Amino acid sequence: MTTFQFPEHFLWGGAIAANQAEGAYLEDGKGLSIVDLLPTGEKRRNIMKGHVPAFTPLENEFYPSHEAIDFYHRYREDIALFAEMGFKALRVSIAWARIFPTGEDAQPNEAGLQFYDDLFDELLKHGIQPVVTLAHFDVPVHLIEKYGSWRSRELVTLFETYAKTVFARYKDKVKYWMTFNEINMLLHLPFLGAGLAFNDGDNIKEIQYQAAHHQLVASALAVKACHEIIPDAMIGCMLAAGSFYPYTCNPEDVFQGMEKDRESYFFIDVQSRGEYPGYAKRFFKDNHLNIVMEPQDADILKNYTVDYIGFSYYSSRTTSTDPEVVKNMTSGNVFGSVANPYLAKSEWGWTIDPKGFRITANQLHDRYQKPLFVVENGFGAHDEINAEGEIDDSYRIDYLKRHVAEMGEAIQDGCNIIGYTSWGPIDIVSASSGEMRKRYGYIYVDRDNEGKGELTRLKKKSFEWYKNVIASRGTNLGDE
């Protein structure tokens, strides 16, 4: 494995989300948000796809986000552990409904604003830069009930108000921002991604792309506001990335792989290049989708493009046009993929493909020629505490060290990667499954899928490994 020393100012760290870590779901004036309506268990996936039984939590269901890992009250303890590992950055999100509980309140909630003041102060005290996502699977439930969430143009204005509020409040504390987490997820899990709930007879594809347009305009207006309010800040977009491989060299498979990649790249094409690509216009026409755009939208999108491309990478995907091959479709990482015979899988069916990480980074670099920020990467696994009270997560170390090595190769290829915040440096609730058993952290949290446990924190073997990686700027990956 090639040894590469990462740049001196490279932003090593980790990433969490408000709705998967904070808990305190109605504390200090917070309103309900998307994830507060997602129970654990089999019902969760159906709701995430837009089939929502109620816009209030039900009494007979367990909602893991309501307490999560109680980061809201324990963040100082957790940040001290991140600092011990040597973090240079922590990616977090602001809970929109902590700032505007209904999403359209006349004044922001001061208790919510103060919480993030305190959080950012604690990070900066330890020399850790906050990297802040404005919306990480997050819409106030009131806006979903009243307006249908991002179906409505109203949310563009309300999101702009929210963004301006937090930019003004934290302008001296936060220099790295992102607009929407994994914005392409609204095509795959529309309620989780954008708060979209569907009714019988809805033209789902049209609603999804109309909502996408509203988010793209809102993102551009947030970029404009950020540049005006915090001129020295960088603000980016964020993609759930992972290249699609054709299953064979059959041109039909190759073309379908290109089409699958474009389905995701569409969102970044608009936010980075400032206009709708020709293939998207054709898609709307061929599928008879009427996407309403205001006359000023083209100029807004063109004039306020992002400064960098944030992306998550967990695995690659494989696609085929052969019906016999498609019978073996898996849903690893929520993107439908046929099994790749050359790659191993995690317990949850996600392919393990370090080389794909390098491929994806290079494709993003070649396409956009902007700085890249790896804001999620990690290995979800079931961890066991052994008889000595320790957790030997060598499988996680193996996954991460191979991916970090390929990231170093990508930088040497010419990719301008400015940072790496691995996903879930402390165990948190899984967004896709609602589980605590699916753990990513270097720090174990005593909490199970039923909400039982004392929430105590315990360092895993990977804790020291990542500490050494950061201290050595990537040259010490623990190779034998």
BAZADO-237862 format. One record per residue (C-alpha): residue in one letter; x, y, z. Coordinates in steps of 0.05 Angstrom, whole numbers, plus 5000, padded with zeros to 4 digits. Each point is the difference from the previous one (the first is absolute). Layout:
BEGIN
AXYZ;...
END
This chain:
BEGIN
M500050005000;T503050664978;T501950495055;F497850714986;Q500550605046;F493750424995;P500450764996;E501550375065;H493350355003;F495849404979;L493649985041;W500049325035;G493949865043;G493249685004;A492750134982;I493449945037;A493050274989;A495450365049;N494249514991;Q504449385010;A504050245060;E496850575039;G493649715028;A496250515042;Y494949994944;L495150495032;E504650335051;D501150755006;G494650174950;K502049544943;G494549804951;L498949334967;S504249824939;I500249454948;V503949485039;D495750105062;L494549624961;L504449414980;P499349395045;T504949445004;G498549344966;E496849804934;K495150594996;R505750504995;R501949864928;N492850074975;I499350675034;M506750244973;K497349864930;G494350485012;H494449575029;V498950395065;P494449755047;A499950615046;F503650665011;T500849895074;P503749445037;L495549405016;E499549755071;N501549274984;E506350124960;F507350095021;Y503450604967;P507649935009;S501550734982;H496050285059;E505849865047;A505249744951;I506850025037;D498250635039;F505450424966;Y495750615019;H502149915073;R506549624991;Y503550384944;R505650265044;E501949295020;D499749774928;I503950594972;A505549885052;L500749294971;F500250284929;A505450485021;E503949435031;M500049674931;G502750644971;F493950224960;K501050634958;A492650024980;L493349745021;R494250004951;V493450125034;S493150244978;I495550525029;A493049755015;W495650484961;A494349895050;R504450205058;I500850694968;F493050074971;P495649485034;T494450054948;G504650234944;E496250664992;D500450315069;A500650765002;Q506249965044;P505249455009;N500249585063;E505650305043;A501149365039;G501449634936;L504750544975;Q503750005067;F501049244998;Y503950054935;D503850615026;D502249565058;L501549414955;F504350404952;D503650345057;E501849335030;L502649754933;L504250624989;K502749965071;H503049334980;G502650254933;I494649644960;Q496850354941;P492449934995;V497749774931;V492550145000;T494449714958;L493850434997;A495149434985;H501949285015;F493649614986;D496550565036;V493550384988;P495450255056;V493749565000;H495550615000;L502650184931;I498649304975;E492850035025;K498650714977;Y503850044934;G501749294980;S507350145016;W504450154940;R494249914951;S498650735016;R503850614979;E498650285069;L505649585028;V505250364958;T498550655037;L499549675068;F506649634990;E503450654978;T497650335064;Y502749435042;A506650004963;K500950765008;T498449945074;V505349485015;F505250324954;A499250665038;R500249665068;Y506149564988;K503950424949;D506050055047;K500049265018;V498449594938;K504050054935;Y497849354966;W492749914981;M495849534958;T492950094977;F496449324993;N502749345023;E500049464946;I495250424958;N499149434950;M496849575054;L493250324987;L499649564939;H501049365041;L497150145069;P495850624987;F497050095069;L506849925035;G503550434948;A495050564991;G493849895043;L495949784940;A493749615019;F495849724943;N492649894989;D496549524953;G500250264929;D506150445009;N504850074943;I505849815045;K505750124950;E497450704983;I499250175074;Q507149765014;Y503250424946;Q495750615017;A502449935071;A507149924975;H499450654960;H497750375062;Q505849725040;L504950194945;V497550724999;A500150025076;S507149745000;A502250544952;L496650545042;A503649735061;V506650044963;K498550734983;A498250165072;C506249645027;H504750384954;E496750655020;I499849885075;I506549605009;P504650194941;D505749565025;A495749375006;M499549424952;I493149704985;G499049354963;C494949504977;M499949265020;L498849374960;A498949275019;A505449764952;G502549334975;S501149844927;F495749514962;Y503949454964;P497049654940;Y499249265015;T502949834932;C503250374941;N493449944963;P498850724976;E492949975029;D503049875069;V505250554990;F494750494979;Q495549825059;G505950115047;M500950694971;E492650155008;K500149765073;D506050465015;R496550584966;E494049905045;S504450215058;Y504750484963;F493950404977;F499650335069;I507350205000;D500050214927;V494850525017;Q503350235066;S507150014972;R499050194926;G493950445012;E495149734949;Y495849404983;P503849504956;G497249804933;Y498849285023;A495550245056;K495950434953;R499149404955;F498149565059;F494550505020;K497450024929;D500249254987;N496449865066;H494950574992;L502250345064;N497750725008;I505150335046;V497850705018;M505750505000;E499650745015;P503150494949;Q505550215048;D502149285017;A504949924942;D503950625022;I499949785073;L502949324982;K505250294953;N502550545046;Y500549635067;T503649354990;V503449625057;D507350075022;Y501449265009;I496949314991;G498649615063;F498649264992;S498849355037;Y503149364976;Y498549325030;S499949534940;S499649954925;R493949744963;T499149544940;T494550014948;S497649534946;T494749984945;D499749245003;P493549785035;E503449375026;V505550405033;V495150515028;K496649445039;N506050055047;M498850735015;T502250245069;S498250655036;G506750155032;N500650745016;V492750084977;F502150024927;G497749394961;S506149614977;V501349324972;A505249575035;N507150144978;P503749334999;Y506750335013;L498150355065;A498549785071;K494150285038;S498650255070;E494949675046;W494950504972;G501549834927;W504450614984;T505649844952;I507150135025;D503750364945;P506050455019;K502150074927;G493050254985;F501350575049;R505950234957;I495949914937;T494350425028;A504650555024;N503350044932;Q493450024964;L497650585043;H506650374991;D500049904925;R492750224994;Y500050615045;Q507250255011;K498350245069;P502649825069;L497249345027;F498349865073;V498949275021;V494750125054;E497849285011;N503549334994;G499949425048;F498349285016;G493549815034;A500849365041;H497549635061;D505250105055;E500949535060;I503150175067;N504749425017;A501549695068;E505350525014;G494950564989;E503250214934;I497650054929;D504649734946;D497350314937;S505749804954;Y495049924943;R498550745005;I507350185001;D501149574938;Y494450344962;L502250705020;K507549924988;R498849754930;H495350584985;V504850525030;A505649714957;E495750074937;M498250715020;G507550145003;E500649714930;A494450454976;I503550615026;Q506349794963;D495649914938;G498650755006;C493550005039;N499750615046;I497249655062;I499950485058;G497649555056;Y497349335025;T494649955053;S498649265009;W492849835015;G497749885072;P506550075039;I495649845059;D494449494993;I493450344980;V493249794975;S500249744928;A495950454955;S498249444951;S498249455050;G498950365066;E504649525034;M505450105053;R502749314984;K502750264934;R506050365030;Y505250444965;G503650315058;Y507050015030;I496050105064;Y494949505023;V493550245031;D496249555047;R493250024967;D496349454963;N494649974947;E494550025053;G502850635033;K503049615059;G506850165029;E503650525042;L502850414942;T507049935028;R505750104951;L505649494988;K506050074953;K500749464948;K506649744970;S498850464941;F500450615046;E507649955007;W500749814927;Y496550634976;K503850425050;N506649744970;V497550124929;I498550735016;A506550115038;S504149714943;R496050374946;G498149334970;T506849674997;N498649535058;L494349564977;G501949425045;D502749554945;E503449365022;
END
